[in-house]
Amino acid sequence: MKPKLLDRLILGATAGPFVFGVLIFVLIFVAGDLLFQAARLIIERGIALGVVVRLFFYRLPEVVVMTIPMSSLLATLLGMSGLNSSSELIALKSLGIPFTRILRPVLLSSILISIGALAFNETIVPFASVAADKLMRYEILKNQAVAVQEKVFLREEENKKLKRVLYIDQLDTKKGIMNGIMMHEFNDTGALSNTLTAQRGIWRNSQWWIEDGRMYDVNSQGDVNLLLRFERQRLALKLSPEQLQRSTRKPSDMSAHELWDYINQALTTGTDLSRLWVMFHLKLAVPWACVIMAVLGTGLGASRKSRSGGSGVGFGISVLIVFAYYVVMSLCRALGEAGNLPAVVAGWGPNVLFLIVALYFSWRVDRI
């Protein structure tokens, strides 16, 4: 059998189930959450249908990214089960074709899908999440949302150059109070010049005043030195609490690249960044779960036990495996944010664990 023909056979068997998986999993998420939220907004708040439709499409990219690993598992499991039940895999083995060769097109295509999912997660998803948040806050809730925001982030630029980065642990818009303040200032070359931290900030007389803070100097070699401590000082920020709320972003709405830049800037202050590190690693790890789920589905689908199962059984197995993956991921995330696990382990641990399982089932195929 020619290699190109073999690749077409494998990809042809998995392409249809992959598209089906994306559609069905998106439909499940949409029916279970987005449509319920949309109906509640229309019925209870009388929100115009056009606004609700916009919110629906802004939330959709995040849902699509979540469904891609699930769809990769379903596609390979159903595709390989179909080839197995029709004895096509047996025919391939009789020709001396090893399972690793059968796995090759699945592996390559899943890597391409993971790269696409990562690019989508870095560009479209953050933009759509910010748009959905603003639409919900200012057009639907009419700025009546909870006044207290957690973990907000603001970038200030002048002439397309980064001048200032502000991070606030908690912002109370109604009271004009912010807690846990950290600000980085940059020189004209874009290098970090100084860092300021403060325990508390108060909006008074149209100005921000910060209390119980420290100022650090950062030299060209990256060395950080304490310049001074202060009890009270005016903050060089012209935005009012309402304007600040409109301009800030949550770390969850950032791309991995933006989060990486911010974390590296914040390292100079010694602040606990466990939560942000875990979030950063998860933003990279989840798209690459497509490869792991594809390998796992291929190994399971090519096993002897899968010959007697239908598409319904394959779908059920896929749901159980994905559920187990997200349970493990949630547990590792909680442990990582609490500081009980290193952030890299909390983010990539579920992938490594399920990769071991996937390799085990793949190893068993040629030995059964």
TORNU-266022 format. One record per residue: x, y, z of N, C-alpha, C in turn; residue in three letters. Coordinates in steps of 0.1 Angstrom, whole numbers, plus 5000, padded with zeros to 4 digits. Layout:
% TORNU-266022
XYZXYZXYZALA ...
//
This chain:
% TORNU-266022
500849885000500050005000500950125000MET 500650224991501450344990501250425003LYS 502250495007502150585019501050685018PRO 500950755006499950855005498550795006LYS 498350675001497050615001496650575016LEU 497650525023497450495037497150625045LEU 497850735043497450855050496050905047ASP 495650885034494350925031493250845038ARG 493550715039492650625045492450665060LEU 493550685067493450725081492850855083ILE 493250955075492651095077491251095072LEU 490951015062489551015058488650955068GLY 489150855076488250795086488050885098ALA 489050975100488951065112488451205110THR 488551255097488151385094486651415097ALA 485751325092484351335095483951345109GLY 484451245117484151245132484651365139PRO 485851425134486351545140485451665138PHE 484951685126483951795124482651765132VAL 482251645132481051605139481251635154PHE 482451605159482751625173482751775177GLY 483351855168483352005171481952055172VAL 481152015162479752065162478952015174LEU 479051885177478251825188478651885201ILE 479951895204480451945217480152095218PHE 480252175207479852315208478352325211VAL 477552235204476152245207475852205221LEU 476552115227476352075241476652195250ILE 477752255248478152375256477252485254PHE 476852515242475952625239474552605245VAL 474052485243472752455249472752455264ALA 473852415270473952405285474152535291GLY 474752635285475152755291474752885284ASP 475252895271475053015264473653045261LEU 472952945256471552965252470652995265LEU 470952925276470252955288470453105293PHE 471753145292472053285296471353385286GLN 471353355273470753445264469253455266ALA 468553335269467153335271466853415284ALA 467653405294467453475307467553625305ARG 468553665297468653805294467553865287LEU 466953795277465853845269464553845278ILE 464353745285463053735293463053815305ILE 464153805313464153875326464554025325GLU 465454055316465954195315465454265303ARG 464754195294464254265282465354315273GLY 466454245273467654285264467254255249ILE 467654355241467354335226468054215221ALA 467354145211467854025206469254045199LEU 469354165192470654185186471854195195GLY 471654255207472654255217473054115222VAL 472054035225472253905230472953815219VAL 472653835207473253765196474753795195VAL 475053925197476453975198477253905209ARG 476553905221477253835232477453685230LEU 476453625223476653485220477853455211PHE 478053535201479153515192480553555198PHE 480453655208481753685215482153575224TYR 481153495230481553385239481853255231ARG 481553255219481653125211483153085209LEU 484053175206485453135204486053055215PRO 485753105228486353035239485752885240GLU 484452875237483852745237484452655226VAL 484752705214485352625204486652575208VAL 487552655214488852615218488752495228VAL 487752505237487652395247487252265240MET 486452275229485952145223486952075214THR 488052145210488952085200489651965206ILE 490151965218490751835224489751725225PRO 488551755229487451655229487151595215MET 487151685205486851645192487951555186SER 489251585190490351505185490251365191SER 489851355203489651225209488551145203LEU 487451215201486251145195486551105180LEU 487251195173487551165159488451035157ALA 489451035165490350915164489750785169THR 489050805180488350685186487350625176LEU 486450705171485450655162486050615148LEU 487050695143487650655131488450525131GLY 489250505141489950385142489050265146MET 488050295154487050185157486450135144SER 486050225135485450195122486350105114GLY 487650155113488650075105488849935112LEU 488749935125489049805132487849705130ASN 486649765131485449675129485349615115SER 485849695105485749645092486949565088SER 487849535098489049445096490049515087SER 489949645085491049715077492349725084GLU 492249745097493449745105494149615105LEU 493449505105493949365105494649345091ILE 494049405081494749395067496049465067ALA 496049585073497249665074498349595081LEU 497949525093498949455100499549335092LYS 498649275085499049155077500049195066SER 500049315062500949375052502349415058LEU 502349395072503649435079503749575083GLY 502649655082502649795085502449805100ILE 503449865107503349875122502349985126PRO 501949975138500950075143501550215144PHE 502850225146503450355146503350425132THR 503350355121503150415108501650455106ARG 500750375112499350415111499050545120ILE 499850555130499650665139500250795133LEU 501150785124501850905119500951015113ARG 500050985104499151095099498351155110PRO 497851075120497151125131497951225139VAL 499151185142500051265150500351395143LEU 500651395130501051515123499851605122LEU 498651555119497451635117497051695131SER 497251615142496851675155497851785159SER 499051775155500051885158499652005151ILE 499251995138498752115131497552175137LEU 496652085142495352135148495752205162ILE 496752155169497152215182497752355179SER 498552365169499152495165498152595162ILE 497152545154496052635150495152675162GLY 494952585171494152615184494952715192ALA 496252695193497052785201497052925195LEU 497152935182497153065175495753135177ALA 494753055176493353105178493153155193PHE 493753075202493653115216494453235220ASN 495453265212496353385214495753505207GLU 494953495198494553615190492953635191THR 492153545187490753575186490153565200ILE 490453465208489853435221489953555231VAL 491253615233491353725242490553845237PRO 490553875224489753985219488253965221PHE 487753845218486353815220485953825235ALA 486853775244486553775258486353915263SER 487354005259487254145264485954215258VAL 485654185246484454245239483254195247ALA 483154065250482054005257481854075271ALA 483054095278482954145291482454295291ASP 482954365281482454505280481054515276LYS 480654425267479254425263478254395275LEU 478754295282477954255294477854365304MET 478954425307479054525317478354655314ARG 478454705302478054845299476754855290TYR 476454745282475254755274474154665280GLU 474454565287473454475292473154505307ILE 474154515315473954545329473954695332LEU 474254775322474254925323475154965335LYS 476354905336477354935346476854915360ASN 475854815361475354785375475954655380GLN 477054615374477654485378478354515392ALA 478854405398479554415410480654515409VAL 480754605419481754715418483154665420ALA 483354555427484654505431485154415420VAL 486354445415487054365405488254305411GLN 488554185407489754115412490754105400GLU 492054125404493154105395492954175381LYS 493054305382492954395370494254435365VAL 494354465352495654495346495454605336PHE 496454705335496354815326497654845320LEU 497654875307498854915300498655055295ARG 499655145297499655275291500755295281GLU 500455345270501355365259501355515255GLU 502555565250502755695245503555685232GLU 502955735221503655725208503955575205ASN 503055485208503155345205504355275213LYS 504755345224505755285232505155265246LYS 505555145252504955115265505655205275LEU 504855275283505355365293505055315307LYS 503955245309503555215323502655085323ARG 502854995332501954885334501554885349VAL 500254875351499654875364498854755367LEU 499154695378498354575383497754595396TYR 496454565397495754595410495054465414ILE 495354425426494854305431493354305433ASP 492854425438491354445440491054585438GLN 489954615430489554745427488054765430LEU 487754855439486354885443485955025436ASP 485155015426484855135418483955235426THR 482955185433482055275440482755345451LYS 483555275459484255345470485555415466LYS 486055395454487255455449488455405457GLY 488555275459489655215466490255105458ILE 491555095459492254975453493254925462MET 493454795462494354725472495354635464ASN 496554625469497554545462497954605449GLY 498654715450499054795437500454765434ILE 500754745421502054725416502154795402MET 503154885401503254965388504654965383MET 504854935370506154935364506255045354HIS 507355125354507555235345508755205336GLU 508655245323509655205313510255335307PHE 511455325303512155445297511855445282ASN 512455535275512255555261512655435252ASP 513655355258514155245250513255115253THR 512255125262511455015265511854935276GLY 512954965282513554895294512854935307ALA 512654845316512054875329513054965337LEU 512455075341513355175348513055175363SER 511755165368511455155382510155085384ASN 510055035396508854965401508355025414THR 506955035415506355085427505354985432LEU 505354965445504254885451503654955462THR 502354935465501654995476500554905480ALA 500254915493499154835499497754885495GLN 497655015494496255065493496255195485ARG 495255225477495055345470493655405472GLY 493555535472492255605475492055715464ILE 490955725459490555825449489955945457TRP 490756055458490356175466490756305458ARG 489756395458489956525451490456505437ASN 489856405430490156385416491556335413SER 492156275424493556215423493656085430GLN 494556005426494755875433495955895442TRP 495655865455496755865465496955725470TRP 498255685470498555545475499255555488ILE 499155445496499655445510500455325512GLU 501455335521502255225526502955155514ASP 503855225507504455175495505955175495GLY 506455125484507955125482508255155468ARG 509355215465509855245452511155175450MET 511255105438512455035435513055085422TYR 514355095421515055135409515655005402ASP 515555005389516054895381517054945372VAL 518354895373519354955364519454875351ASN 520354905343520454845330520854695330SER 521454655341521854515343520654435349GLN 519554495352518454425357518454415373GLY 519454475379519454475394518454565400ASP 517754515410516654595417517154645430VAL 516954775432517454835445516254915451ASN 516154905464515054985471515555135472LEU 514755225466515055365466514455425479LEU 513155405482512555465493511255395497LEU 510855425509509555385514508755505517ARG 507455495516506555615518505255575525PHE 504755665532503455635538502255685530GLU 502555795522501455845513502055915502ARG 501555895490502155955478501055965467GLN 501156065458500256075447500655975436ARG 499755905430500055815419499855885406LEU 500755865397500755925384499755855375ALA 498455865378497455795371496255895369LEU 495855935357494856035355493455975354LYS 493355845354492055785352491255775365LEU 489955805364489055795375488755655378SER 488055615389487755475391486855415380PRO 485955495375485055445364485855425351GLU 486755525348487555505336488555395338GLN 489055375350490055265352489355135350LEU 488155125355487354995353487154965339GLN 486955065331486655045316487955005309ARG 489155055314490355035307491154915311SER 490854865323491654745328491254615322THR 492154515323491854385318492154285328ARG 491454175328491654065337492753975331LYS 493653915339494653815334494053705326PRO 492853665329492153555322491853595308SER 491753725305491453775292492653805284ASP 493853785289495053805282495553685274MET 496353705264496953595257498153555266SER 498653435262499853385270501053475268ALA 501153535256502353625254502153755263HIS 501053805264500753925273501053885288GLU 500553775291500753725305502153705308LEU 502953645299504353625300505053755303TRP 504753855295505453985296505154045310ASP 503854035314503554095327504254025339TYR 504253885338504853815349506353845350ILE 507053855339508453885340508654025345ASN 507754115343507854255348507654245363GLN 506754165368506354155382507354075390ALA 508254005384509153925392510054005400LEU 510354135396511254215403510754255417THR 509454245420508954285432508854175443THR 508954055439508853945448507453905452GLY 506453955444505053925447504753775443THR 503853715451503453585448502653575435ASP 503253505425502653505412502253365408LEU 501953275418501653135416500353125407SER 499353205410498153195402498353235387ARG 499153335385499353385371500253285364LEU 501253225371502053125364501253005360TRP 500352955369499552845365498652875353VAL 498052995353497253045342498053045329MET 499253095330500153095318500352955312PHE 500752865321501052725316499752665310HIS 498652685316497352625312497052675298LEU 497252805295496952865282497752795271LYS 498952745275499752675265499452525265LEU 499152465276498952325277497652275271ALA 496552345273495252295269495252275253VAL 495752375245495652345231496552215227PRO 497652195234498452075230497851945235TRP 496751955243496051835247495451765235ALA 495251845224494751785211495551665207CYS 496951685207497851575203497651455212VAL 497651475225497551365234496251285233ILE 495151365232493851305230493751225217MET 494351275206494351205193495151075194ALA 496251075201497050955203496250855211VAL 495650895222494950815231493750755224LEU 493050835216491850785209492250675198GLY 493450705192493950605182494250475188THR 494950475200495250355206494050275211GLY 493050345217491850285221491050225210LEU 490950305199490150265187490750145180GLY 492050125181492750015174492749895182ALA 492349895194492349775203491249675199SER 491349555203490449455199489049475205ARG 489049535217487749555224486849655217LYS 487449745209486649845202485949795190SER 486149665185485549615174484049605176ARG 483649565188482249535191481449665195SER 482149775197481449895201481049975189GLY 479950045191479450135181479850285183GLY 479250375175479550515177479050565190SER 477950515195477450555208478350525219GLY 478950405219479950365229481150455228VAL 481650475216482750565214482550705219GLY 481350755217481050885222481050895237PHE 480450785243480450775258481850765264GLY 482650685258484050675263484750815262ILE 484550885251485151015249484751105259SER 483451115263482951205273483651175286VAL 483751045290484350995303485751035303LEU 486551015293487951055293488151205294ILE 487351275286487551425287487151475301VAL 486051415306485651455320486851425330PHE 487451315329488551275338489751375336ALA 489951415323491051505320490851645327TYR 489551695326489251825332489251815347TYR 488851705353488851685367490351695372VAL 491251625366492651625369493251765367VAL 492851825356493351965354492852065365MET 491652055369491052145379491752115392SER 492051995396492751955408494152015408LEU 494851995397496252045396496252195396CYS 495252255390495252405390495052455404ARG 494152395412493852435425495152425434ALA 495752305432497052285440498152385436LEU 498252415423499252505419498952645424GLY 497752695423497452825428497652845443GLU 497452735450497652735465499152725468ALA 500052695458501452685461501852545465GLY 500952445464501352315468501952235456ASN 501852285444502452225432503252335425LEU 504352305419505052405410504052435398PRO 504152555394503152605384503252515371ALA 504552485367504752405355504152265356VAL 504152205368503552075370502052085370VAL 501552195377500052215377499552235363ALA 500252305354499752335341499952215331GLY 501052145332501452045322501251905328TRP 501051895341500851765347499751675341GLY 498551725339497451645332497851595319PRO 498551685311498951645297499951525298ASN 500951535307501951435309501351305313VAL 500351315323499751195328498951115317LEU 498151195310497351135299498251095287PHE 499351155285500251115275500850975278LEU 501150955291501650815295500550715292ILE 499350745295498250655293498050625278VAL 498150735270498050725255499150635250ALA 500350655254501450575249501350425253LEU 500750405265500550265269499550195260TYR 498450255257497450195248498050175234PHE 498850275229499450255216500450145216SER 501250125227502250025228501549885228TRP 500349875233499649745234499049695221ARG 498849795211498149755199498949655191VAL 500249675190501149575182501449455189ASP 500949445202501349325210500149245214ARG 498949275208497749205210497449105199ILE 
//
